[in-house]
Amino acid sequence: MQPVNVLITAASRRVGLIRAFSRALRNLKNPGQIITTDMNPFSPGLYFSSRHYMVPLTTHPNYIPTIKSICVHESISLLIPTIDDEIPIFGAHRAEFAQIGTRVACCSAEHATICNDKYATYVFLKEKGFPVAETYLPEKGLPRTFPLFIKPRFGRGSIGAHPISNERELAFFLHYVQDPVVQEYLTGREFTIDVCCDFEGHVLEVVPRERLVIRAGVSDRGITVKHPALMDIGERVATALEIVGVINVQVKMEEHSAKIFEINPRYAGGIPLTIAAGADFPNWQVRMVMKRKIKPRIGTFRDGLIMACFEDALFLSQEQIKEKSLVNDPLKTKRSYESIRVQ
């Protein structure tokens, strides 16, 4: 059997996702391995993979050459980008990775850029007829009906996001938040809709999860909800954006009215709940690389499954960190990425 080696970038705290891909390889009896990257040797996700590499920032000109070198060195079959900043970059280089035998599971650079720009997301969804939170650029005029919500136009997670209750708060946060957008303040229940598509863009499954408790922008407690209207939104958004791989759509729902307020073309932090509910996206992605056909199975996930997260810790000596880091941080040492550069 041909090994399917998987590279997961920006390992950070994504232990659940890394474990899910490792489990997929074991369950499929595939001899492949999980390789991870990060720029911080203290990222716990690194130590749940077979091997890991220290890499530069996504914005560094050597980032893509470094990742390509790792893909060649490790015979990577499947690459899973995990952070917003890098997805447009990988989307623009998908053909180059395909030439070295690596399938990049992400959408095009064009559609990833739309998702990363919250105002462009709003314009795109509005033009396509989706229910979306009204979104404004300060220079184009703002409503003066409160409450409102302000966030960075190109931010991620909940960083820099603040509710606004009056003119004084609005004036302060317009200066405090870098390059902001202002949205209508949505009330009601909050959901993340996880969607998985095959490499041709066909939707395989749509799983809405209600976010019962949110901590640092990530679902800490949640429950799967088999809601037809939410599933329809997720499927149509993924299709409109021609998604390859995984996307999550964030909505607020009040009674029977739902509005989208954000889209992320990547795995969500709460993906372990979706996987546990039977929508095993990592398993399906590995199977697709193994040339196995995955048929759409929309609505077959387990309804009403609850996730309650808790803290855990990994303890490592400095020697273990130095020993396991295959490429050192170029900002702290003279060693560079030339050791794995493709000749």
ABEGO torsion letter per residue (X at the ends): XBBBBBBBBGAEAAAAAAAAAAAAAAAAGBABBBBBBBABAABAAAAABABBBBBBBAABAAAAAAAAAAAAAAGBABBBBABAAAAAAAAAAAAAAAAAGBBBBBBBAAAAAAAABAAAAAAAAAAAGBBBBBBBBAAAEBBABOBBBBBBAABBEABGBBBBABAAAAAAAAAABBGBBBBBBBBEBBBBBBBBBBAAGBBABBBBBBBABBBGGBBABBBBBBBAAAAAAAAAAAAAAGBBEBBBBBBBBBEABBBBABBBBBBBAAAAAAAAAGBBAAAAAAAAAAGBBBBBABGABBBGBBBBBBBBBBBBBAAAAAAABABBBAAABABBAAAABBX
